[in-house]
Amino acid sequence: SFAEHAIHFWDSSADNLVERNKIINCDRGIGFGLGSSANSGGIIKNNMITNDGTGLFNDVGISLETSPNTKIYNNTIHVEYQNAIEYRFTASTNVKISNNLTNKLIKSRNGGSATLATNIENAVSSWFVDLSMGNLRLASNIPTAVDMGTTLTDVTTDIDKVTRPQFSNFDIGAF
């Protein structure tokens, strides 16, 4: 039994950019690294990932496995798996995870280390326009997400290429 990624970089890959993707019901959404086949650096930003849990091998939205110096910024994830984002293994160091809007945990596994800032891990289905179609834009103004993010120089627009920030501060999530 294998859970496959929609987007996956490993085996000495480096400095990849994965941005503005909508991933619906794939086993795993985005992965950098795979066990001892490392990825180094790169950024995962402004993606929407949803999985309704009906597949055979449902797994994590974003996974780093041996991926040091990687940034995970402003993604929106709604999955049925226990974790939305995982950073794994002791070689996953200097990882930065900020402004992600998820319904599940952002979690270290197998000794991975990261700096986390202004993530939401308790989003509910009613916050989103249409989960089944992968539209994880906010259906209304959610006060804990709008204008509550950390300013990130690596994120100048959102999933729709709208300039960030729109008001006084960055929003949390891809939109």
C-alpha positions in Angstrom: 0.0 0.0 0.0 1.4 3.3 -1.1 0.2 6.9 -0.7 1.4 8.9 -3.7 1.9 12.7 -4.0 0.4 15.0 -6.6 3.7 16.9 -6.7 6.9 15.4 -5.4 10.6 16.4 -5.5 13.4 14.2 -4.0 16.6 12.5 -4.9 19.0 15.5 -4.7 16.5 18.0 -5.8 16.9 21.6 -4.6 15.4 25.0 -4.4 12.1 24.1 -6.0 9.1 26.4 -6.1 5.6 24.9 -5.8 3.0 27.6 -6.0 -0.7 28.2 -6.9 -1.8 24.6 -7.2 -5.3 23.2 -6.4 -5.0 19.5 -5.4 -8.2 17.5 -4.9 -8.4 14.0 -3.4 -4.8 12.9 -4.1 -3.3 10.5 -1.5 -0.7 13.1 -0.5 -0.6 16.7 -1.8 2.9 18.0 -2.0 6.1 16.3 -0.9 9.8 17.4 -0.7 12.3 14.6 0.0 11.6 10.9 0.6 13.4 9.2 3.5 17.1 9.1 2.6 16.5 10.7 -0.8 16.8 14.3 0.2 15.6 17.6 -1.2 17.3 20.8 -0.1 15.5 24.2 0.2 12.7 25.5 -1.8 9.3 27.0 -1.1 5.7 25.6 -1.0 3.3 28.6 -1.1 -0.2 29.6 -2.0 -1.6 26.1 -2.7 -5.1 24.7 -1.9 -5.2 21.0 -0.9 -8.2 19.0 0.0 -8.9 15.3 0.5 -12.3 14.0 1.6 -10.9 10.8 3.0 -12.7 8.4 0.6 -9.6 7.1 -1.1 -7.7 4.0 -0.1 -4.4 5.7 0.9 -5.4 9.1 2.3 -2.4 10.9 3.8 -0.9 14.3 4.6 -1.5 17.5 2.6 2.2 18.6 2.7 5.1 16.4 3.7 8.8 17.2 4.1 10.9 14.1 4.5 14.6 15.0 4.7 14.2 18.5 3.4 16.3 21.1 5.2 16.0 24.8 4.6 12.5 24.5 3.2 9.7 27.1 3.5 5.9 26.3 3.7 3.9 29.5 3.5 0.3 30.6 3.0 -1.2 27.3 2.0 -4.8 26.2 2.7 -5.3 22.6 3.5 -8.5 20.6 4.5 -7.8 16.8 4.8 -9.2 13.9 6.8 -5.8 12.5 7.7 -4.5 13.2 11.2 -2.0 15.9 10.1 -2.2 18.6 7.4 1.6 19.3 7.3 4.4 17.0 8.5 8.1 17.7 8.7 10.1 14.5 9.2 13.5 13.2 10.1 16.4 14.9 11.9 17.9 16.1 8.6 14.8 18.4 8.2 16.2 21.4 9.9 15.9 25.2 9.3 12.3 24.6 8.1 9.9 27.6 8.3 6.2 27.1 8.3 4.0 30.3 8.5 0.5 31.6 7.6 -1.0 28.2 6.7 -4.7 27.6 7.2 -5.5 24.0 8.0 -8.1 21.8 9.7 -5.5 19.4 11.1 -2.2 19.6 12.9 1.2 20.8 11.7 3.5 18.2 13.2 7.1 17.1 13.6 7.7 13.4 13.0 10.9 11.4 13.5 12.9 14.3 14.8 12.2 17.0 12.2 12.5 20.6 13.4 10.9 23.8 12.2 9.9 27.3 13.2 6.2 27.8 13.1 4.4 31.2 13.1 0.8 32.3 12.7 -0.7 29.1 11.4 -4.3 28.1 12.0 -4.9 24.3 12.7 -8.6 24.3 13.5 -10.4 25.5 10.4 -13.9 24.1 9.9 -15.6 23.1 6.6 -18.1 26.0 6.7 -15.2 28.5 6.4 -14.7 27.5 2.7 -16.6 28.2 -0.5 -16.7 24.6 -1.9 -14.5 21.8 -0.5 -15.7 19.2 -3.0 -14.4 21.4 -5.9 -11.2 22.3 -4.1 -12.3 26.0 -3.7 -10.8 26.7 -0.3 -11.2 30.4 -0.5 -12.9 31.8 2.6 -16.7 32.0 2.3 -16.7 35.0 4.7 -14.4 37.2 6.7 -12.9 34.9 9.3 -11.4 37.3 12.0 -8.7 34.8 13.1 -7.4 34.5 9.5 -7.9 37.9 7.8 -5.1 40.4 8.6 -3.6 38.1 11.2 -0.6 36.7 9.3 3.1 37.2 9.5 4.7 39.5 6.9 6.8 37.3 4.5 9.0 38.8 1.9 8.8 35.5 -0.1 5.0 35.9 -0.5 4.0 39.0 -2.5 0.7 37.7 -4.0 -2.0 35.1 -3.2 -3.2 32.1 -5.1 -5.1 34.5 -7.5 -2.1 36.7 -8.0 -3.6 39.5 -5.9 -1.0 41.6 -4.1 -0.4 40.9 -0.4 -1.2 42.4 2.0 -4.6 43.9 0.9 -5.1 45.8 4.1 -2.8 46.3 7.1 -1.4 42.8 7.5 -1.0 39.5 5.7 -3.9 37.0 5.7 -3.4 33.4 6.7 -4.0 30.8 3.9 -3.6 30.8 0.2 -6.4 33.4 -0.5 
